[in-house]
Amino acid sequence: MKKLLSVLLVLVLATVLAMPGVSTVSAATASMTVVSDDIGTDIAITKVYNKAGGITSVVDRSSSPLPVVRASEPYVYAAEPPDATGTVWDTGIAWFQANGSSADWIWETRLSNGPASYSPADPLFDPLADVNGRVVLFRTAFTVPGNPVTATLRVAADNGYEVWVNNGTHYRSPALSGAGWEMSNLREGSLPGSAWKSLGTYSSLVVDLVSGTNTLYVLAGNEYYAPDDGNYGTPAWYNNPGATIFQLDVEYQATGYTHTWGYWKTHSSRGPAPYDDTWAILGENTPFFLSGKTYFGVLQENVSGGDAYYQLAHQYVAAKLDTLDGAWMRGDVQTAFDQATALLSLYTPAEVMSFKKGLPAQKAIFTQFNQLAGILDAYNNGNMGTPHAP
């Protein structure tokens, strides 16, 4: 009998959750995009690996970052404007143009021989940068205004890259020689010339994102280009552009703060605390399931003496208002909230109290009311992944 009643309860809960008009609460999902760009962005260059004279000199610009610029299109399209479409880069890495991305190819200078224009006394100076190659570290700061759910980074570089978020996992172009490649001489064995056609797509880095401030790093390298490495096109700057392009798409769940049922009781239109207009979204006088009372009315009920129904009702009202106020509800709490929705849709306060001394299956339902109340209470107090209001 107990087993049969338990099976029936599970079936009824599933049926109620599927009924029209029985809604569940979930956090609002939003998305944001970070792209390589030379205008109005937080992208900066914080390190350059200067290859002048065949020796790698690391120039740290973290305290005085260099601005990025839009790289010139490959010079077979020299007559076209910098943002021309259908160029060698656009057709070689087709995803960005095909998907209407606003990302630009960016670099330290517009042309690969640009470092020759620095002062000879500048540690960034290299009169043969288009031949020697160069490695540039781009830093992009961005804010995720919620809890990251998914993230996809698409990146390419002429000729190779290494990317990571915050202090997370490093991902490299498949053709790179491996860790420490940025210190190499950038010849074919370390940075193949054809590798720029490789679009990298990375979705695992979502685990390295946090709610709030994040930093994306793109370490991009331009190959060594001279006849002794199999490159015969001249001049080098014409045939060996340096650039990188990327787009990071992040989906996140909007977050906010949780409050206890006591907060919502005192911040209603009845006071005495200032009115919280989240109540207007729900409606203080909205009927609360089968209780015969309103959402505000159940908060007036005494929960002492082990009244499992109203203990759950109090926590349910608070959780509902918390999410309407923008608080994120993680998966296990959402499951508990959905189960509570189903139970409250089935039983009256009197029935639940009668289950306390009823049949074993009824006692199990009474216990479930208490257990769900405990989970939602922990959520409302900021102990289930979403912080409590300070």
Secondary structure as GFF3:
##gff-version 3
##sequence-region A 1 390
A	DSSP	alpha_helix	2	18	.	.	.	ID=ss1
A	DSSP	beta_strand	29	35	.	.	.	ID=ss2
A	DSSP	beta_strand	43	50	.	.	.	ID=ss3
A	DSSP	three_ten_helix	52	54	.	.	.	ID=ss4
A	DSSP	beta_strand	57	60	.	.	.	ID=ss5
A	DSSP	beta_strand	66	67	.	.	.	ID=ss6
A	DSSP	beta_strand	69	70	.	.	.	ID=ss7
A	DSSP	three_ten_helix	75	77	.	.	.	ID=ss8
A	DSSP	alpha_helix	88	92	.	.	.	ID=ss9
A	DSSP	alpha_helix	95	98	.	.	.	ID=ss10
A	DSSP	beta_strand	106	107	.	.	.	ID=ss11
A	DSSP	three_ten_helix	114	117	.	.	.	ID=ss12
A	DSSP	alpha_helix	129	132	.	.	.	ID=ss13
A	DSSP	beta_strand	134	144	.	.	.	ID=ss14
A	DSSP	beta_strand	146	158	.	.	.	ID=ss15
A	DSSP	beta_strand	160	165	.	.	.	ID=ss16
A	DSSP	beta_strand	171	172	.	.	.	ID=ss17
A	DSSP	three_ten_helix	181	183	.	.	.	ID=ss18
A	DSSP	three_ten_helix	193	197	.	.	.	ID=ss19
A	DSSP	beta_strand	200	202	.	.	.	ID=ss20
A	DSSP	three_ten_helix	204	208	.	.	.	ID=ss21
A	DSSP	beta_strand	212	222	.	.	.	ID=ss22
A	DSSP	three_ten_helix	227	229	.	.	.	ID=ss23
A	DSSP	alpha_helix	236	239	.	.	.	ID=ss24
A	DSSP	beta_strand	243	254	.	.	.	ID=ss25
A	DSSP	alpha_helix	261	266	.	.	.	ID=ss26
A	DSSP	alpha_helix	278	282	.	.	.	ID=ss27
A	DSSP	alpha_helix	295	298	.	.	.	ID=ss28
A	DSSP	alpha_helix	308	324	.	.	.	ID=ss29
A	DSSP	alpha_helix	331	344	.	.	.	ID=ss30
A	DSSP	alpha_helix	349	354	.	.	.	ID=ss31
A	DSSP	three_ten_helix	355	357	.	.	.	ID=ss32
A	DSSP	alpha_helix	360	380	.	.	.	ID=ss33
###
